[in-house]
Amino acid sequence: MPQWNGLTLLSVDGVVYRAPDSEANNEAFTVPQNTQYPQVRMVCQIELSSHLTTASAFDYYTVNEMILAEKLIDTTPGNSLTLFDKGFYSLGLLHQWQSTGAERHWLIPLKKNVQYE
């Protein structure tokens, strides 16, 4: 894998998919009100130079993306930099991401009006 300053560049983001309307999908996933299709929430980890998905987690569309992102922690390689969008701002998630494994770093956009020292 190509690297930047010795680090593999990764990104984590979430999406909600409409699954085909089938009996199996209706049993496995939730059908929201006012829709006819079951929906699935998925969080993917992508290697940025190739855009290949390296890991993913999915569940009901009502499950928070941060909970799904936690499932990717154990498979994230060391010597990596993971980019998150501001929707993943959770100190617990980011601390666990960084402290599990060796040389695992993250970047996230700073929220508006954040005060820090």
C-alpha positions as CSV (number, residue, x, y, z in Angstrom):
1,M,0.0,0.0,0.0
2,P,1.3,3.5,-0.8
3,Q,2.1,5.5,2.3
4,W,2.5,9.1,3.4
5,N,5.3,9.8,5.8
6,G,5.3,6.1,6.7
7,L,1.6,6.0,7.4
8,T,-1.2,4.2,5.5
9,L,-3.9,6.7,4.8
10,L,-7.4,5.6,5.7
11,S,-10.9,7.2,5.8
12,V,-14.0,6.2,7.7
13,D,-17.5,7.2,6.7
14,G,-21.0,6.0,6.9
15,V,-23.9,5.5,4.6
16,V,-27.5,4.3,4.7
17,Y,-28.6,1.9,1.9
18,R,-32.0,0.8,0.8
19,A,-32.0,-3.0,0.7
20,P,-34.2,-4.9,-1.8
21,D,-37.7,-5.5,-0.6
22,S,-37.6,-9.2,0.3
23,E,-38.9,-11.2,3.1
24,A,-35.4,-12.0,4.3
25,N,-34.3,-8.3,4.3
26,N,-37.6,-7.3,6.0
27,E,-36.8,-9.8,8.8
28,A,-33.1,-8.8,9.1
29,F,-33.4,-5.0,8.9
30,T,-35.8,-2.3,9.9
31,V,-38.3,-0.8,7.5
32,P,-38.7,2.9,8.5
33,Q,-42.1,4.5,8.5
34,N,-43.2,6.1,5.3
35,T,-40.9,3.9,3.2
36,Q,-41.4,0.5,1.6
37,Y,-37.7,-0.7,1.7
38,P,-35.7,-2.0,4.5
39,Q,-32.7,0.2,5.3
40,V,-29.2,-0.7,6.4
41,R,-26.6,1.6,8.0
42,M,-23.0,0.8,7.0
43,V,-19.7,2.3,8.1
44,C,-16.7,1.6,5.7
45,Q,-13.0,2.0,6.1
46,I,-11.3,2.9,2.9
47,E,-7.6,3.0,1.9
48,L,-7.3,6.5,0.3
49,S,-4.7,5.9,-2.4
50,S,-6.6,3.0,-4.0
51,H,-10.2,3.8,-2.7
52,L,-10.5,0.1,-1.8
53,T,-12.7,-0.8,1.1
54,T,-10.5,-2.5,3.8
55,A,-13.2,-3.1,6.4
56,S,-16.9,-2.5,7.0
57,A,-19.6,-2.9,9.6
58,F,-23.4,-2.8,9.2
59,D,-26.5,-3.0,11.2
60,Y,-30.0,-1.5,11.5
61,Y,-30.3,2.0,10.1
62,T,-31.1,3.3,13.6
63,V,-27.7,2.2,14.9
64,N,-25.3,5.2,15.4
65,E,-22.3,5.4,13.0
66,M,-19.9,5.7,16.0
67,I,-21.0,2.4,17.3
68,L,-20.4,0.8,14.0
69,A,-17.0,2.5,13.7
70,E,-16.0,0.9,17.0
71,K,-16.2,-2.5,15.2
72,L,-13.5,-1.4,12.8
73,I,-10.9,-0.6,15.6
74,D,-9.4,-4.1,15.9
75,T,-8.9,-4.5,12.1
76,T,-7.3,-1.0,11.6
77,P,-3.6,-1.4,10.8
78,G,-0.8,0.2,12.9
79,N,1.3,3.0,11.3
80,S,-1.9,4.5,9.9
81,L,-3.7,7.9,9.8
82,T,-7.5,7.7,9.6
83,L,-9.6,10.7,8.5
84,F,-13.0,11.0,10.0
85,D,-15.8,13.5,9.3
86,K,-17.1,15.7,12.1
87,G,-20.0,13.2,12.7
88,F,-17.6,10.9,14.4
89,Y,-16.6,13.4,17.1
90,S,-16.6,11.1,20.1
91,L,-13.7,11.2,22.6
92,G,-14.2,7.6,23.6
93,L,-14.1,6.4,20.0
94,L,-11.1,8.5,19.0
95,H,-9.1,7.6,22.2
96,Q,-9.8,3.9,21.7
97,W,-8.9,4.2,18.0
98,Q,-5.6,5.7,18.9
99,S,-4.7,3.5,21.9
100,T,-5.4,0.2,20.3
101,G,-2.4,-0.8,18.2
102,A,0.8,1.0,17.4
103,E,1.2,4.4,15.8
104,R,-2.5,4.8,15.0
105,H,-3.4,8.4,14.4
106,W,-6.6,10.2,13.4
107,L,-7.7,13.6,12.1
108,I,-11.2,15.1,12.4
109,P,-12.5,18.6,11.4
110,L,-12.8,20.9,14.4
111,K,-16.4,21.7,15.2
112,K,-17.5,25.3,15.0
113,N,-17.1,27.3,18.3
114,V,-15.0,24.7,20.0
115,Q,-12.8,26.1,22.8
116,Y,-9.6,24.4,23.6
117,E,-6.3,25.2,25.3
